[in-house]
Amino acid sequence: MKTASEYLDKADAYEEAELFDEALKELKSALRVSEDKGLVYKRIADAYRELSRMDEAVSAIRKAIKLRTEDVDAREMLLDMLLETAQYDEALHEADCLIAVHPRSLSAREVMSVACIQTGRLDEAMRLISELIAMDPSSAANHFKRAWIYQQKGDYANAINEYTRVLEMEPDDEMAEDAQQAIDAMDSFQLRQIITLALEDFIFRAKLTRDSMTAALERGFVLSHAGMIALKQVKFDELPEVYSEWKQRYYH
């Protein structure tokens, strides 16, 4: 009869060849003779996951956790699987369980923040992300998530500041592109609003003509550096008189 190590070695070979069904058979054989069943259940969960059999993967990793309740790696695997399958309430519960075992767990708080964002609990997500940033200030991803929440709440001043901070942290290309696109979108939206208000409000337009940045700030608009440059290039004194007929009716 083979030993658990022999079955596991054979499973390794099958996994290397991406033959996960065959690997799973070897792992199940290893489970019958292994003294460390928690470790084998983790391997089984991984194999099921590779086969996109997520219900069985979750079941296997739960068995591993039941055998080794303080196995942080197993609990993190479970959290990842719950996020993959959009089981956000369950992910929140299991993240709480991980924090009970490992109070300073970053991964638990990251999962909780994602679950809260996905379920629209933005205030709770913001609290968790602020905790993460306090624990790990160097994470551009957490600053990006905080910027995104500010943007969703319409707090463009803080959103632009956070996205700018993300860019200063030199993240990967994809995150940098997403952050820049977000800044550009907020600048563009605010510039359209400023111009629309200028067309409707001649006093505001006169202020913009004299000092566009001060006038915009007085109305609560906050632009990035590039947005400020774009605002200064707008010739507000040349905007069309869209209310000329109305003015003629009441003032002539």
C-alpha positions as a LaTeX table, in Angstrom:
\begin{tabular}{lrrr}
\hline
Residue & $x$ (\AA) & $y$ (\AA) & $z$ (\AA) \\
\hline
Met1 & 0.00 & 0.00 & 0.00 \\
Lys2 & 1.29 & 3.45 & $-0.94$ \\
Thr3 & 2.11 & 6.05 & 1.69 \\
Ala4 & 0.49 & 9.47 & 1.85 \\
Ser5 & 3.72 & 11.03 & 0.57 \\
Glu6 & 3.69 & 8.81 & $-2.50$ \\
Tyr7 & 0.10 & 9.77 & $-3.33$ \\
Leu8 & 0.92 & 13.43 & $-2.81$ \\
Asp9 & 4.00 & 13.22 & $-5.02$ \\
Lys10 & 1.89 & 11.66 & $-7.76$ \\
Ala11 & $-0.70$ & 14.41 & $-7.31$ \\
Asp12 & 2.10 & 16.99 & $-7.66$ \\
Ala13 & 3.09 & 15.46 & $-11.01$ \\
Tyr14 & $-0.49$ & 15.51 & $-12.28$ \\
Glu15 & $-0.98$ & 19.11 & $-11.15$ \\
Glu16 & 2.25 & 20.11 & $-12.91$ \\
Ala17 & 0.75 & 18.64 & $-16.07$ \\
Glu18 & $-2.58$ & 20.40 & $-15.32$ \\
Leu19 & $-4.34$ & 17.03 & $-15.03$ \\
Phe20 & $-6.46$ & 18.03 & $-12.07$ \\
Asp21 & $-8.99$ & 15.20 & $-12.24$ \\
Glu22 & $-6.16$ & 12.69 & $-11.94$ \\
Ala23 & $-4.54$ & 14.77 & $-9.20$ \\
Leu24 & $-7.80$ & 14.77 & $-7.29$ \\
Lys25 & $-7.95$ & 10.97 & $-7.32$ \\
Glu26 & $-4.45$ & 10.76 & $-5.86$ \\
Leu27 & $-5.29$ & 13.34 & $-3.21$ \\
Lys28 & $-8.38$ & 11.44 & $-2.14$ \\
Ser29 & $-6.25$ & 8.31 & $-1.82$ \\
Ala30 & $-3.73$ & 10.28 & 0.24 \\
Leu31 & $-6.55$ & 11.47 & 2.50 \\
Arg32 & $-7.37$ & 7.89 & 3.53 \\
Val33 & $-3.86$ & 7.20 & 4.83 \\
Ser34 & $-2.54$ & 10.63 & 5.82 \\
Glu35 & $-2.07$ & 11.68 & 9.41 \\
Asp36 & $-2.29$ & 15.35 & 8.40 \\
Lys37 & $-5.74$ & 15.37 & 6.82 \\
Gly38 & $-6.04$ & 19.14 & 7.14 \\
Leu39 & $-3.16$ & 19.63 & 4.70 \\
Val40 & $-4.66$ & 17.13 & 2.25 \\
Tyr41 & $-8.08$ & 18.78 & 2.38 \\
Lys42 & $-6.39$ & 22.06 & 1.43 \\
Arg43 & $-4.81$ & 20.36 & $-1.57$ \\
Ile44 & $-8.17$ & 18.84 & $-2.48$ \\
Ala45 & $-9.81$ & 22.26 & $-2.24$ \\
Asp46 & $-7.20$ & 23.68 & $-4.63$ \\
Ala47 & $-7.81$ & 20.87 & $-7.12$ \\
Tyr48 & $-11.58$ & 21.42 & $-7.05$ \\
Arg49 & $-10.97$ & 25.11 & $-7.53$ \\
Glu50 & $-8.85$ & 24.48 & $-10.60$ \\
Leu51 & $-11.72$ & 22.40 & $-11.95$ \\
Ser52 & $-14.18$ & 25.24 & $-11.22$ \\
Arg53 & $-16.09$ & 22.98 & $-8.84$ \\
Met54 & $-16.43$ & 25.72 & $-6.29$ \\
Asp55 & $-19.06$ & 24.20 & $-4.01$ \\
Glu56 & $-16.84$ & 21.17 & $-3.50$ \\
Ala57 & $-13.77$ & 23.39 & $-3.07$ \\
Val58 & $-15.51$ & 25.38 & $-0.32$ \\
Ser59 & $-16.67$ & 22.16 & 1.36 \\
Ala60 & $-13.13$ & 20.76 & 1.34 \\
Ile61 & $-11.50$ & 23.89 & 2.74 \\
Arg62 & $-14.13$ & 24.05 & 5.50 \\
Lys63 & $-13.14$ & 20.52 & 6.50 \\
Ala64 & $-9.51$ & 21.63 & 6.64 \\
Ile65 & $-10.46$ & 24.54 & 8.90 \\
Lys66 & $-12.53$ & 22.27 & 11.15 \\
Leu67 & $-9.47$ & 20.10 & 11.67 \\
Arg68 & $-7.09$ & 23.04 & 12.17 \\
Thr69 & $-9.10$ & 26.02 & 13.43 \\
Glu70 & $-6.08$ & 28.32 & 13.65 \\
Asp71 & $-4.87$ & 27.64 & 10.11 \\
Val72 & $-4.76$ & 31.21 & 8.76 \\
Asp73 & $-3.81$ & 30.07 & 5.26 \\
Ala74 & $-6.88$ & 27.81 & 5.04 \\
Arg75 & $-9.15$ & 30.60 & 6.27 \\
Glu76 & $-7.70$ & 32.98 & 3.68 \\
Met77 & $-8.31$ & 30.38 & 0.98 \\
Leu78 & $-11.95$ & 30.15 & 2.09 \\
Leu79 & $-12.32$ & 33.93 & 1.94 \\
Asp80 & $-10.94$ & 34.03 & $-1.60$ \\
Met81 & $-13.39$ & 31.33 & $-2.68$ \\
Leu82 & $-16.35$ & 33.10 & $-1.11$ \\
Leu83 & $-15.46$ & 36.30 & $-2.96$ \\
Glu84 & $-15.05$ & 34.35 & $-6.21$ \\
Thr85 & $-18.56$ & 32.96 & $-5.81$ \\
Ala86 & $-20.07$ & 36.30 & $-4.71$ \\
Gln87 & $-21.04$ & 34.97 & $-1.27$ \\
Tyr88 & $-20.44$ & 38.36 & 0.30 \\
Asp89 & $-22.39$ & 37.98 & 3.54 \\
Glu90 & $-20.70$ & 34.67 & 4.23 \\
Ala91 & $-17.34$ & 36.25 & 3.39 \\
Leu92 & $-17.99$ & 38.95 & 5.99 \\
His93 & $-18.81$ & 36.31 & 8.60 \\
Glu94 & $-15.72$ & 34.24 & 7.84 \\
Ala95 & $-13.52$ & 37.35 & 7.82 \\
Asp96 & $-14.74$ & 38.09 & 11.34 \\
Cys97 & $-13.78$ & 34.54 & 12.28 \\
Leu98 & $-10.29$ & 35.06 & 10.84 \\
Ile99 & $-9.85$ & 38.30 & 12.80 \\
Ala100 & $-10.80$ & 36.39 & 15.97 \\
Val101 & $-7.90$ & 34.02 & 15.24 \\
His102 & $-5.51$ & 36.64 & 13.83 \\
Pro103 & $-6.57$ & 40.14 & 15.03 \\
Arg104 & $-4.20$ & 42.07 & 12.75 \\
Ser105 & $-5.13$ & 40.19 & 9.59 \\
Leu106 & $-4.87$ & 42.48 & 6.57 \\
Ser107 & $-6.44$ & 39.92 & 4.24 \\
Ala108 & $-9.56$ & 39.63 & 6.41 \\
Arg109 & $-10.07$ & 43.40 & 6.30 \\
Glu110 & $-9.38$ & 43.51 & 2.57 \\
Val111 & $-12.03$ & 40.85 & 1.96 \\
Met112 & $-14.48$ & 42.68 & 4.22 \\
Ser113 & $-13.88$ & 45.95 & 2.36 \\
Val114 & $-14.50$ & 44.29 & $-1.01$ \\
Ala115 & $-17.64$ & 42.55 & 0.29 \\
Cys116 & $-18.93$ & 45.84 & 1.68 \\
Ile117 & $-18.26$ & 47.64 & $-1.60$ \\
Gln118 & $-20.02$ & 44.91 & $-3.58$ \\
Thr119 & $-23.07$ & 45.12 & $-1.31$ \\
Gly120 & $-23.21$ & 48.92 & $-1.27$ \\
Arg121 & $-22.06$ & 49.40 & 2.32 \\
Leu122 & $-19.72$ & 52.23 & 1.42 \\
Asp123 & $-19.41$ & 53.81 & 4.87 \\
Glu124 & $-18.39$ & 50.48 & 6.41 \\
Ala125 & $-16.01$ & 49.85 & 3.50 \\
Met126 & $-14.43$ & 53.27 & 4.07 \\
Arg127 & $-13.88$ & 52.49 & 7.75 \\
Leu128 & $-12.19$ & 49.19 & 6.92 \\
Ile129 & $-10.01$ & 50.71 & 4.21 \\
Ser130 & $-8.91$ & 53.46 & 6.58 \\
Glu131 & $-7.88$ & 50.72 & 9.04 \\
Leu132 & $-5.93$ & 48.99 & 6.27 \\
Ile133 & $-4.15$ & 52.20 & 5.30 \\
Ala134 & $-3.23$ & 52.83 & 8.94 \\
Met135 & $-1.82$ & 49.29 & 9.16 \\
Asp136 & $-0.12$ & 49.36 & 5.74 \\
Pro137 & 0.32 & 52.94 & 4.42 \\
Ser138 & 2.38 & 51.74 & 1.45 \\
Ser139 & $-0.50$ & 49.92 & $-0.27$ \\
Ala140 & $-1.53$ & 51.79 & $-3.42$ \\
Ala141 & $-4.49$ & 49.41 & $-3.80$ \\
Asn142 & $-6.06$ & 50.57 & $-0.55$ \\
His143 & $-5.62$ & 54.23 & $-1.44$ \\
Phe144 & $-7.22$ & 53.44 & $-4.80$ \\
Lys145 & $-10.23$ & 51.84 & $-3.12$ \\
Arg146 & $-10.60$ & 54.84 & $-0.80$ \\
Ala147 & $-10.44$ & 57.17 & $-3.80$ \\
Trp148 & $-13.11$ & 55.11 & $-5.58$ \\
Ile149 & $-15.46$ & 55.35 & $-2.58$ \\
Tyr150 & $-14.96$ & 59.12 & $-2.36$ \\
Gln151 & $-15.75$ & 59.33 & $-6.08$ \\
Gln152 & $-18.95$ & 57.29 & $-5.66$ \\
Lys153 & $-20.01$ & 59.59 & $-2.82$ \\
Gly154 & $-19.45$ & 62.66 & $-5.02$ \\
Asp155 & $-16.57$ & 63.91 & $-2.85$ \\
Tyr156 & $-14.38$ & 64.83 & $-5.80$ \\
Ala157 & $-11.88$ & 66.84 & $-3.75$ \\
Asn158 & $-10.86$ & 63.86 & $-1.64$ \\
Ala159 & $-11.20$ & 61.47 & $-4.57$ \\
Ile160 & $-8.80$ & 63.47 & $-6.74$ \\
Asn161 & $-6.36$ & 63.81 & $-3.84$ \\
Glu162 & $-6.40$ & 60.05 & $-3.24$ \\
Tyr163 & $-6.08$ & 59.13 & $-6.92$ \\
Thr164 & $-3.18$ & 61.58 & $-7.21$ \\
Arg165 & $-1.55$ & 59.91 & $-4.22$ \\
Val166 & $-1.98$ & 56.54 & $-5.94$ \\
Leu167 & $-0.13$ & 57.85 & $-9.00$ \\
Glu168 & 2.66 & 59.21 & $-6.81$ \\
Met169 & 3.09 & 55.72 & $-5.32$ \\
Glu170 & 3.99 & 54.38 & $-8.79$ \\
Pro171 & 1.51 & 51.47 & $-8.93$ \\
Asp172 & 1.36 & 48.91 & $-11.73$ \\
Asp173 & 0.41 & 50.16 & $-15.18$ \\
Glu174 & $-3.23$ & 49.05 & $-14.99$ \\
Met175 & $-3.90$ & 50.78 & $-11.67$ \\
Ala176 & $-2.08$ & 53.91 & $-12.82$ \\
Glu177 & $-4.20$ & 54.02 & $-15.97$ \\
Asp178 & $-7.42$ & 53.50 & $-14.00$ \\
Ala179 & $-6.48$ & 56.23 & $-11.52$ \\
Gln180 & $-5.66$ & 58.70 & $-14.30$ \\
Gln181 & $-8.89$ & 57.88 & $-16.14$ \\
Ala182 & $-10.87$ & 58.49 & $-12.96$ \\
Ile183 & $-9.21$ & 61.88 & $-12.45$ \\
Asp184 & $-9.83$ & 62.83 & $-16.09$ \\
Ala185 & $-13.49$ & 61.78 & $-15.81$ \\
Met186 & $-14.05$ & 63.91 & $-12.70$ \\
Asp187 & $-12.28$ & 66.88 & $-14.28$ \\
Ser188 & $-14.35$ & 66.54 & $-17.44$ \\
Phe189 & $-17.62$ & 66.25 & $-15.52$ \\
Gln190 & $-16.86$ & 69.31 & $-13.40$ \\
Leu191 & $-15.70$ & 71.38 & $-16.35$ \\
Arg192 & $-18.99$ & 70.66 & $-18.15$ \\
Gln193 & $-20.90$ & 71.70 & $-15.04$ \\
Ile194 & $-18.87$ & 74.90 & $-14.71$ \\
Ile195 & $-19.50$ & 75.85 & $-18.33$ \\
Thr196 & $-23.21$ & 75.04 & $-18.03$ \\
Leu197 & $-23.52$ & 77.23 & $-14.94$ \\
Ala198 & $-21.56$ & 79.99 & $-16.66$ \\
Leu199 & $-24.06$ & 79.94 & $-19.54$ \\
Glu200 & $-26.96$ & 80.31 & $-17.11$ \\
Asp201 & $-25.45$ & 82.67 & $-14.52$ \\
Phe202 & $-23.84$ & 85.83 & $-15.86$ \\
Ile203 & $-22.50$ & 86.82 & $-12.41$ \\
Phe204 & $-20.71$ & 83.48 & $-12.11$ \\
Arg205 & $-19.44$ & 83.92 & $-15.66$ \\
Ala206 & $-18.04$ & 87.35 & $-14.84$ \\
Lys207 & $-16.23$ & 85.92 & $-11.83$ \\
Leu208 & $-14.84$ & 83.10 & $-13.97$ \\
Thr209 & $-13.59$ & 85.63 & $-16.49$ \\
Arg210 & $-11.70$ & 87.52 & $-13.76$ \\
Asp211 & $-10.36$ & 84.53 & $-11.78$ \\
Ser212 & $-11.59$ & 81.14 & $-12.94$ \\
Met213 & $-9.97$ & 79.09 & $-10.15$ \\
Thr214 & $-11.31$ & 81.21 & $-7.28$ \\
Ala215 & $-14.78$ & 81.34 & $-8.84$ \\
Ala216 & $-14.83$ & 77.56 & $-9.33$ \\
Leu217 & $-13.69$ & 76.92 & $-5.76$ \\
Glu218 & $-16.41$ & 79.25 & $-4.42$ \\
Arg219 & $-18.98$ & 76.97 & $-6.09$ \\
Gly220 & $-17.41$ & 73.84 & $-4.61$ \\
Phe221 & $-15.54$ & 72.59 & $-7.67$ \\
Val222 & $-12.14$ & 70.99 & $-7.10$ \\
Leu223 & $-10.02$ & 70.07 & $-10.12$ \\
Ser224 & $-6.73$ & 68.29 & $-10.59$ \\
His225 & $-3.67$ & 70.21 & $-11.78$ \\
Ala226 & $-4.48$ & 69.27 & $-15.39$ \\
Gly227 & $-8.10$ & 70.24 & $-14.83$ \\
Met228 & $-7.06$ & 73.66 & $-13.55$ \\
Ile229 & $-4.95$ & 74.23 & $-16.65$ \\
Ala230 & $-7.93$ & 73.25 & $-18.83$ \\
Leu231 & $-10.22$ & 75.61 & $-16.90$ \\
Lys232 & $-7.85$ & 78.55 & $-17.41$ \\
Gln233 & $-7.96$ & 77.97 & $-21.16$ \\
Val234 & $-11.74$ & 78.42 & $-21.35$ \\
Lys235 & $-12.66$ & 81.88 & $-22.68$ \\
Phe236 & $-15.74$ & 82.53 & $-20.57$ \\
Asp237 & $-16.30$ & 86.00 & $-21.98$ \\
Glu238 & $-16.90$ & 84.42 & $-25.40$ \\
Leu239 & $-19.57$ & 81.90 & $-24.34$ \\
Pro240 & $-22.84$ & 82.21 & $-26.33$ \\
Glu241 & $-25.72$ & 84.19 & $-24.84$ \\
Val242 & $-28.21$ & 81.33 & $-24.42$ \\
Tyr243 & $-30.57$ & 83.50 & $-22.41$ \\
Ser244 & $-30.47$ & 86.53 & $-24.68$ \\
Glu245 & $-34.18$ & 86.32 & $-25.49$ \\
Trp246 & $-35.09$ & 86.05 & $-21.81$ \\
Lys247 & $-32.88$ & 89.04 & $-20.97$ \\
Gln248 & $-34.42$ & 91.14 & $-23.74$ \\
Arg249 & $-37.89$ & 90.38 & $-22.45$ \\
Tyr250 & $-37.18$ & 91.53 & $-18.89$ \\
Tyr251 & $-34.52$ & 94.20 & $-19.34$ \\
His252 & $-35.46$ & 96.02 & $-22.53$ \\
\hline
\end{tabular}
